Amino acid sequence: MSDEFVFGDSEPEDAWHPDDPIPILADNLLRRLDILDHAQRPRRYAELLDVIEQRLRPWRERQGSLSPRAEVRVAQLIEDLAFLRDRDED
């Protein structure tokens, strides 16, 4: 049997429950789409980094008004994105 048909115990589909609040269910759908996008990604990583930067931009603009944890998360994303961009140029 091919591995592509074997799923782990922590797939987003496993967490789907119709009684959950709509925001949780919508997040579940986004996570499942992210998995599909990743699986279909033979695109260049520079293109992917551009997408990440676009998604990060609104969070960068909100720096200073976020929760302490969100501030750290944004700062780490900025730092890690820069690391990947530098590494991609090698």
Buried (B, 14 or more C-beta within 10 A) or exposed (E): EEEEEEEEEEEBEEBEEEEEEEEEBEBBEEEBEEEEEEEEEEEEEEEBBEEBBEEBEEBEEEEEEEEEEEBEEBEEBBEEBEEBBEEEEE
